[in-house]
Amino acid sequence: MGLIDLFKPDWKHGTPEKRQLAVASIEDPATFAEMLANEQVQSVKDVIFRKHDTIESLQRLIPLINGSDKTFLENKLALLQFNASLRATDLSQAYFRDWDAKQLSRLAREAKSVEVQLKAVGLIDDVKVLSSLIQHTGKHVAQVAVENLSDKGILQKLLKSVPQKSVRLLVQERYDALFGEEEKAHARTLEGLAELEHVLNVLEGMASVSDWSSLGEAFSLQLERWQQLLEFSTEDHRQKFHDLCESCQLRKTEYEHMAAESTAKAAEFEARVQQRRLLLHELLEASDVVQEDGTQLLADIKGRWEILEPAESAEEIACQGRFEKALQTFDVKQNRLRDLQNKKEGIQEELQGILSELTALKESEPSSKLRSTLRKQRKFLHSLD
């Protein structure tokens, strides 16, 4: 420290640390302005900057300084004013500098006072920022934002994108007020053209479908709808409609022809299945009765079976399998039936002999001998069982 420092105030002292300490006791903005004008040490300036942390103190100091210090403090003042505006409860407590659209948008979203919000919205002329506010804020802010819009394209986009119904109504009212009945008529034309395109798209889809079993009524409905929208059609629309109708009629005729063929074929299959069932039934019934000439019978049934068309349907194939199985078992069944018949005839002959013997015994033998003979014949009959 030099001798001369003893005669200077602390804020002019040659030691930076001394000057920093002196800042706390100074209130005069002119003194701060002089310090900033002459100060070469940034740490001393930083102490002065920190001391000025209110809007009022900055407003007193800024007019007295120049250069980069002034720019720095102006930015600080702007930030304090912006934050104060966010907290403001009415317009008198808010500050409106030359905010950019981004700052005003934040103020419109976050300010505590509705008045401040609306004032901020009123200062915005950026259509993108206004559009964002309309879509993402409450109705009172959106209403002012809508009133600031006059671009037809932006309003049309908002009508499609705004999620809140109440805000969409505001946009619609603004749009109607600006563009009038002519736009409503134009919108109706666009709607009619869109519906026409829908009808044509539906017909185009029908024209590519081969199964028309359930499309007849739908086709008639589209023809009726076309007549209602005919006023909106162009020559291209009418030509496309004519071509699609021809295609649909062709598809319909083809389907009806195919359906008729399918019905006839189904009837033919059913007739063949019925014939196969009858032949199978005849073969099974014949298998259960002893046939005098089984070979001829089989040849006759097989001949009638073979003249039928080849089996195609699943039912015909199943019937074919049962028929072939019945053919394979026919001879076995016939042999069994003949064996049973022979046994039956043998038993009948035995019974006839027994009856004859009993009759003879009854006439010539005493009753005791007759009873003995009857017992023997009874045992014989049991042995036959």
HELIX and SHEET records of a PDB file:
HELIX    1   1 LEU A    3  PHE A    7  5                                   5    
HELIX    2   2 ASP A   10  LYS A   12  5                                   3    
HELIX    3   3 PRO A   16  VAL A   23  1                                   8    
HELIX    4   4 PRO A   29  ASN A   38  1                                  10    
HELIX    5   5 GLN A   42  LYS A   51  1                                  10    
HELIX    6   6 ILE A   55  LEU A   61  1                                   7    
HELIX    7   7 ILE A   62  LEU A   64  5                                   3    
HELIX    8   8 GLY A   67  ARG A   87  1                                  21    
HELIX    9   9 LEU A   91  GLN A   93  5                                   3    
HELIX   10  10 ALA A  101  GLU A  110  1                                  10    
HELIX   11  11 VAL A  114  GLY A  122  1                                   9    
HELIX   12  12 VAL A  127  HIS A  136  1                                  10    
HELIX   13  13 LYS A  139  GLU A  147  1                                   9    
HELIX   14  14 LYS A  152  SER A  161  1                                  10    
HELIX   15  15 LYS A  165  ALA A  207  1                                  43    
HELIX   16  16 GLY A  216  GLN A  228  1                                  13    
HELIX   17  17 LEU A  230  PHE A  232  5                                   3    
HELIX   18  18 GLU A  235  SER A  287  1                                  53    
HELIX   19  19 GLY A  294  GLU A  306  1                                  13    
HELIX   20  20 ALA A  314  SER A  364  1                                  51    
HELIX   21  21 SER A  367  LEU A  384  1                                  18    
END                                                                             
